[in-house]
């Protein structure tokens, strides 16, 4: 069972062989197969596929639910959840060479982004006035880095609350203080945030309902993920 926030990462820089790709694909639900086959770019399909295999293998292993019995539902905003299991929450994200997964007994959100040069005018559209002011107060050489700090934190929050982009990104503000990361918003529900180092050029942020974060994230190599898949294949 999952009794605290748990974070898994998988690096997918090494391409999947066609055999492994098809083996994975055949084991996930038909609707997920169709969505993955619809991707135009192979790298997008691989990210989505590895995320599903990681999630399913952990559910099968930790909850003891056979793969064929797994059923998912979505809320009104499209956030998926494991059906008939209110104590298991998950959230996936992927970017570049990384797939990441957060699990908890309570709502949780995770976001990973690859840092890249961009026009920071986008912050005027999507960030609160407070966040934009804080961003522009950073030394010019540090603004892109700070932008992705804010972006991943904000994404992790809207994913945790399960409203997606129906929650305007400028309707709340992420604040960095000596005591840690906090959020300014209209309602009083408390949320907690943590950032983890992942790899150069990436930002990883997590939002959770309780301040129960692990000291470290759990990295699964592609070999470990495949070995788990093989070990559990009779239960898929």
N, C-alpha and C positions, 0 to 999 in steps of 0.2 A: 504493500500500500504506500501511497505518497502521503507523507505527513508533514512536509514542509516544501517550500519552493525548491524545485530541482531543475537545473538547466543543463541541457545536453547540446553539444555542437558536433557537427560532422564537416570536415573539409572535403570538398569534392573537386579539388584542382586536378586530380588524376581522373581521366575519363572512365566511365563505366564501360566494361566490355559489352558487346551486344548480347551475350549470353546472360550476364548478370542483369542487364537492363530488362530483358524480356522475362526473366525469372521473377524479378520484382513486380513487373507490370501485371503478370498473370495472377498474382496473389491479392492484389488490392481490389476493392469493390468496382463493379462494372462502370458506375457513373464516374468514378475517379479515373479509371482507365481512359474513358472517352475524353475527359477533360485534358488529360496529359497528352494523349495522341493528337489533340487539336492544336497544341502549341506549335508555332511556326519555327521557333528556334530550339534546337536540341538542348542547349544549356538550360533553358527555362523548364523544359520537360524533366530534365534530370534533377533540378532543384526540387520541383514539386514531388517527383517520385521518391527521392531519398527522404524527404520530409514525411511522406505517408508511410514508408517502410519503417522509419525510426519510430514514429508514433504508434503504429500498429504493433510492432514487436514489443514495445514497452508495455502497452496495454495487455497484450496476450500474456507476457511474462509476469508482470506485477499484479494484475488483477485476476489472472487465470481464466479470462474469457476467451473461448475459442474464436479464431479469426472469422469463421463463418457466422458466428453469433453476434459479431460487432455491429451495432447500429448507431448511426449518428443523426442528429437533428440540428436545425438552425433556428436561431431566434429571428425576430422580425427584421433585424439588420444584417442577417447573413452569417453571424458568428456561429461556428460549429460547436457542438457539444456531444459528449457520449450519452446516448439515450439511457434513461433509467439509472443514472449514476450521478447523483447530485454532489458527491464528494470528490469528484475527479474533474479537474479543469485543466485545459491545455491551450497553448497558443504557439503557432509556428511562424517563422519568418525566414527569409533567405535573401542573400545578395552576394553577387560575385562568386567566390569560392566557398561560401559558407551556408550551411543550413543549421538553424538553431530552433530549439524546442524548450518551452517552459511548462512545468507541471506544478500543480498545487491542489490542495483540498478546497481552495477558495479561488475566486476569479483572479486571473493573472494575464498579463500582456507582455509581449517581448518584441523588440524590433532590432534588426541589424541592418546597417547601411554601409556601403562602400564610400569612403570620402572621395569627392571629386570636385574639381573647380566648377564654380557656377556663379551666375549673376545673383548677388545677394538681395537684389530688389524683390526677389520672390518672398523674402521674409516680411516685406511690407504687406503682402497679400494674406499670408497665412499665420503670421505671428501676432501676438498681442503687442500693444504699444510698449508695455514694460519690457517684453522680451526683445523687441527690435532695438529699443534704447540700450539695453544691456549688450546686445550683439555689437552695435556700432561703437560702444565704449571700449571694446576689446582692441588690443593692438592689431593693426591691419593684417599682419602675418598670421594672426591666430583666429581670425573671424570665421574662416571656412570650418576649422576644427570645432569652434564653438557652435556654429550653425548646426552641425550634425549632432552635437551633444543635445541641443534643444529639439531637433527634429526627431531623433530616436526616442527621447523621453516622451515627447508629445504623442508619438505613434503608439508607444507602449501603453500609455494611459487610455487612449480611445479604443485600443484593442482589449484592454482589461475590462472596461465598462461595457463593451460589446455593442457599441453604437456606430463604430466605423466613422466614415467621414460625414455621417449625418450630424455628428458633433463638430461644430465649426472649430478649427484649430486656433482661431483667435479668441475663443470664448473662455479660455483659461490661460494661465501663465506658469511656466516652470521657472523656479528661482533657485539659484545656487547660493547657499549660506554656509557659514562656518559649521553649523550643526548638521548640514547635509542638504539634500535636494528636497524642495517642497513645492507644492502646487497651490496656486491661487485660483479659486473658482467659486461659483455661486452657491452650490450646495455644500453641506458640511461633512459629507462622507469622507473619511480619511483614507488616503492611499499612500503607499510607500514606494520608494524608488531606489534602484541600485544600478550602477554601471560597472561593467567588467571589461578588463583588457582582453581582446580577442586576438588580433594580429595587426601589424602595421597597416594603416590605411582603412581601418574599419572601426565603427562604433557599435556598441552593443548595450542596450538599455532594457531594464525590466521594471514593470509596475506590478505590485501585489497588494492584496487587501490587508495583509498582515506583515509586520516587519520581521520576517522569518526567512531571511535570505541566506544562502550557503556562502561559505568563505571562498569556495572555488566552483568553477563550472566543470562539467564532466565532458571530456572530449572523447568521442568514439571515432576511431579510424574507420576507413571504409572496409578494411579487413575485419575489424571487430563487428561492424554492422552486418556484414555478410555472414560471419560465423554465427551471430545471433539468429539471423534469418534461417540458416541451415538447421541450427539446433531446435528451432521452434517450428520447422516446416510441417510437422505432423499435426500441429495445433492451429495452423493458419486455416 
